[in-house]
Amino acid sequence: MESQFIYLESIIPKVEEYLYVNLNFTPIHIDFCKRDWKRIRIYLASRGYTDFSLDYESEICQYFLPQNAKGRMSRVAERMKNSITALCEFIRTSKISLRTRSTKNNIIFTGEIGIVIEQFLHNQKIQKRLSYIRTCCYQRQLIKFYNFCKTNDTISVSKIDLPFLLNYINQIDPSGTTTVETAIGVLRGFMKYLFLDGLTDIDFSIAIPRYKSVRQPDLSASYSQDEIELLIKSIDRTSPSGKRNYAMILLMARLGLRASDVSNLKFENIDWESDTITLSQVKTGREVILPLLPDVGNAIIDYLKYGRAKSYESLVFLSCVPPYNGLVTGSAISSRVRDIFKKAGIKTEGKRYGSHSLRHSLGFRLLQESTAIPVISEILGHQNTQSTKYYLRIDIQSMKSCMLYVPPVPKDFYEQKESFFYGG
């Protein structure tokens, strides 16, 4: 078995599925592993290896797992070690014994209804590829419904009817609108599952009332053009991290990209000949085509020439410390934006100042310049213009243009007899 050669492209999807289904690894943790495995493939290719063998395990560990002077591994190296261990162990035994903290939040349901709930969660997780976060959300909502059933001596699915469901909905705490919306949505999905699986004769999901709350952007997350320019000029571009941060912030401030889109920006997304950036948004999946403005393009080139470490990674922006992998998440970028806001001395009291504030400020500035709503929607990549219209609430200049002239009231109106204002 040790000398068996494996085609990694065929085995990695199976390892991913095992980590997700059997060990409850979060999507973020799996993404970490996928990037580590990609680095392994690139290393093997550089050594002339076309396939993977367990004989290479020690060589890979020696290359990717450096230790510091105190004999301890860095956090990145420890993660790589787990990725190597998981891959090799699965090839050996078709199982993985590795555990993470994500397994601590599992909830155990018992009884007839509990068994059905477990089956429903498994169905959603496998058939619909429910994410780990959504799975935990479903579990939290269904444990409430499960406890409600136990409290009301409803231990069988056959005893669930519409009045019972409505009573459950009525006792949900309405103070948290998101909780109500989520609870009803999960309940509707569960009832639909019971009907399609033949466990109930009536599809109660149709009769469950709908509830939707609309969260609007925070008005306090907008900054003036002068403040944004001050933020950009405050970045020290003499270091590799400064060149990288400067380019990333320009992408968000000039083009309105989300931090997640900047984090996942690849070389294939940039067309230098046509001066455009074409990408599929992480949040919406919608493709957007944006102009590669001169200052943005120059900042990216400056970073690629003098700031970016040599790497086969397809992502444009990498970390500035070995092993120079991608920044991974938009939250890491947003954290850097907040640090730069503080160093720039911009007043942020009572206001959000993360990466999204750059995007929000761009929308505000476009409105001030009388840019048409459909155009702003295209720039920001909104799925519909309704999302863009939320920005109208802060366009004071446009609101002033809607003011109507109110003529003064004649003095004799107040002096007329039998009037409320007649005072003699």
N, C-alpha and C positions, 0 to 999 in steps of 0.2 A: 504493500500500500504506500510505503514511503516514496517509492520511485514512480508512482502513478502520475501522469501528466494530466492536468485539468485545464480546460478552456475557461478562463475566468468570466468571460461574458455570459456563459451559460449557467455558472454556479452562483454568481452574485445575486441575481434576482431571487433565488431560492433562500439565500442567507438573509436577504432583506425581509422576505415574507416570514421567516422563522422568528426574526427579532421582533417584528411587529405583532404577529399573531400569538406566539407562544410566550414571549418575554415582555410584551407591552412596552417596547421601546417607543419613545416619542418620535414623531417625524423628524424633529431637529437632530436627535441622536443618530437616527438612521442616515440623515444627510451628512453628518460628520463621518460616519463609517464609509459612505459611498465616496467621499472625497479622499479619504485615506486609501481606499482600495484603488482609486484612480491613480494616485501617486505611486502605488505599488506596480501597477501595470506600466506606467511610464518608466519606472526604474528598470523593470525587467526588459522592456523593449530596448533601453539604452545599453543593456548588457548582452543583447542579442538573443534573449529568451522569447520565444513565441508563445509558450504555454507556461502554466504554473505547476510546480511540483513541491511537495512538502519538504523535499530536500533543500529547497531554497529558504526555508523558514529562518534558520539561524543567520544566513547572510542578510536577509531583509531586516531582521532585528538589529544586527550590528550596524546597519546603515541608517536606519530610521530612529533608533532609540539611543541617542547620545545622553550621557550623564554629566552633570555639572561637577565642580570640584569636590563637593560634599557627597558625591555618589548618589544624588537624588535626581529623578527625572522631572522635567518640566511638565506642566499640565497638558500641553500638546503632545508630548512624547507618551504620556500615560494613556491618552486617548488613542494614539496610534497603536500602542501595545494591545489595548482591548480590541481594536479592529483586526489586528493580525491574529490574535488568539481566537476570536469568533470565527474568522474565515477558515483557519486551519482546523479548528475543532469540528466545524461542520463538515469539512471534507473528510475528516477521519471517521466521524461517528454519525453524521447526519443530525446531530443535536448540538446545542450550545448551552453550557451551564452558566454563562455569564449573566449577572443580575445587575439591575440599576435601581435607583430610588423610585422609578416610575411604577414598580410593582407593588408599592406599599399602599396605594390608594384603591386597590381592588375591593369591591363590595360583594358579599356573598348573599344571594337570595335563596330562600328555602320555601317549601310548600309548592302547591300546584301553580299558583300565580307567580311565585318566585322562579320556578323552573321555566315558565313561559317567558318571563322577563329576560332570563339569561339567554334563552334561545333567540329572542328578539335582538338583544345586544350583539350576539355572535353573528346573526344574519346581517345586521347593519354594518358591522365591522368588516365582514368578508365580502359580501355582495356589493355594498356601496362604498367600500374603502373608507369607512368612517375614520377620521383622524383620532389620535389619542386624546386631544383636548375635547373634541366633540363626544368621544366615548365617555369621558369623565363627566361631561355635562349631562348626557343621557342618564348615566348612573345616578347622579345626584337628584335629578327630577323623578326618576322611577322609584328610588328608595322612598321618596315622599309619598308617591302614589301607593307603593307597597305597604307602608306603615298605615296609610289611611284605610286600605283594605283590611288590614289586621284589626285596626281599632273598631271597624264597623262589622266585624265577623264575616267578612266576605273572603272566603278562602278558595272559592272556585271561580273560574272564568265565566261559567254559565250564569252566575249571579250578578254579573256586571250589566247594568242597563243604563239608559240615557239619564234618568233621574239621579242615579248614583254618580254618574260622571259630572253632572251639573252641580251636585252638592260638593264634589271634590273641587271643582273650579271655583265655586263661591267662597271656599275657605282659604284660597290662596291669598297671601298677603299682597294687596295691591300697591303697597308703598314702593316696591321695586318694579317698575314697568317692564324692564328686561326680563325679570324672573317670571312674570305672568306670561309674557309672550313666549318665552322658552318653554315653560311648563305646558302650555296649551299645545304648542307645536310638537313637543315630544309625545304628549298624550295622544294627539291625533295620529301620529305615525304609528304608535303602538296599537291603537284600535284598528288602523288599516291593516296592520300585519295580522292581527287576530282574525279578521274577516277573510283575508286572502289565504290564510292557512287553514281555513275551515273550522276555527275554534269558536266563532260566533256566527249566527245566522244573519245578523244585521250589521251593516257597515256604519258603526256609530261615528266614524271620523267625519262623515258628511254633516252630521247634525251638531258637532261640536262647534261653538261660536268661534269666529276668528278674532284675533287680537293682534294689533300691530302698532308699535310705537316708532316714531321717526326721530332719530337723533340728529340734530343739526350741528354744524361746525361751531366751535367755541369762538365767539366774537373777539375774545381777547387774544387770539393767536396770530394777529396781523401786525406787521411792522412796516414803517414807512420806507420809501426807497432810500432815503439817506441813511437810515439805520442798517438796511441790508448792505449797502455799499460800505459802510463802516465795518460791518462784520467781515466782509470779503477782504478788505484792505488790511485787517488786523492779523491775518494769517501769515505766519512766518514761513516763507517759501524756500528757505535755505536748506532745509532738511528733507529727506525722502518722505517722511510722514506729512510735512507741511505741503509739499507739492501734491501729494495724494489728496489731502483734505481740501486743498484749494480747488482742485478739479471736481471733487465730489460735490462740494457746496455750490459751485457754479452750475452744475447739472441740475441741482434742485432749485436754485434761486432763479436761473435764467429760463429753464425749460419746464420746471414744475414736476420733475420726476420724484416719485416716492423713494424713500430710503431703500426699500426692498428691491426696487428696480435698479437703483445704482449699485447695490450689492451684487446683483445678478447680471450686471452689464458684461457682455462678452465682446470680443474683437469682431465677431461676425455681425454684431448689431450695428457697427459703425461703417458707413460707406464714405470713404474719404473722397472719392471722385465726385459723388453727387452732393457731398456735404450734408448728409442726413443721418439720423439715428432711427433705426427701426427695431422695435422690440415688442414683445407680448407682455403686458403688465402682469405682475405677480398676483395682485389683488383681484383683478377683474378678468384676466385672460384676454383682454381686448388688445389688438395690435394698434400701436400708434406710430406715426412717422413724424419726427420732429427735425427742425433744421439744426445743423451743427454750426452754431454761431462761432464767429472767429475767435472770441476770447475763450470760449469753452474748448474749442478744438486745440488752440495753442496750449491751454493748461493741461490737456490730456497728453499732448505730445511732449511737453516739458517733463511730465511725470514719467512717461514711458522711457524717455531717453536718460533721465538723470535721477529718477527716484524709485522706479520699480525694479525689484530684484529679478535676476534671470530665472525664468521659470517656464515650464511647459503648460502651466495652468491657462485655461481658456478665458478665465475671468480677467477683466481689466485691472480691477483694484485688489491688491493683496495686502496682507499684513506686513509690517516692517520688521518682524523678528522671525528667525528660523522656526519652522521650515517654509515660511513665506507662502502660506496657503491663503485662500480667500477670506474675506471678512465675515463670511457665513451669513450673518443676519443683519436686517435693517436696524435692529435695536443697537447694534454696535456703532453704526454710523450716527444714529440719533444721539447717542451718548457723546460722541465727539463733537457734534454740532452744539450741544448744550455747554460743553466745556469752552468752546470758542466764543459762544455768546457771553459767558461770564468774563473771559479774558478781554473781550472787546469793550467792556464797560457799558454795554447797552442795558437800559433799565428794563428789567423783566418782572418786577414785582407784580404779583397777581395775574401774570400772563404765562402762557405756555411758550417755551422757547426751544422745542425740539426740531427735528428735521421737517415735520409737517408744517411748521410755522412758515418756512421758506416757500412752500407750495401755496399755502393760504395767502401769504403776502403777495405772491405773483398774481393770483386771481383777483385780489383786491385792486392791485395797480392796473390790471387790464380793464377792470370796470371803470376806474377813474379816467382812463384814456378813451372811454366810450367804445370799447371793443364789443362786438356783437356776442350775445350769449352762445350761439352755436359755435362760434370760433373759439371762445374760451373753453367750451366743452371738449372740442377737438384737442386743444393744447393740453388740457389737464387729463384727458383720457376718460372723462366721465361717460358712463353708459347712457345717460339721458340728460337733457338740459335741466331737469328738475333739481338734480344735485348741484348744478352750477348756480341755479337761482337762489340757493341758500346764501351765496355770497352777496346778494343784493342787499341783505339786511345791514351791511356795513358800508354801502356806497352812499354816504351822506351827500356827496356832491350831486348825484343823480336824483336823490330824494328832494333836494332843494329845487330842482328844475320842475318838479311836479307840484309845487306850491301854487295855490289859487289865490287871487286877489280878493280880499273881503272888503267891500265898501263900508265906509263909516256909517253908523246909525244916526239919522237926523236928530237934532236936539229936541224938537217938538214931540218926538215919539215918547220921551220920558216925561213930558209935561202934559200929556193929554189927560183929560178927566177920565175917571173910572178905570184908570190904569193902576197896576200894581205899584208902579214907580211914582204915582202922583202923590205928593206928600204935603202939601200945604201946611 
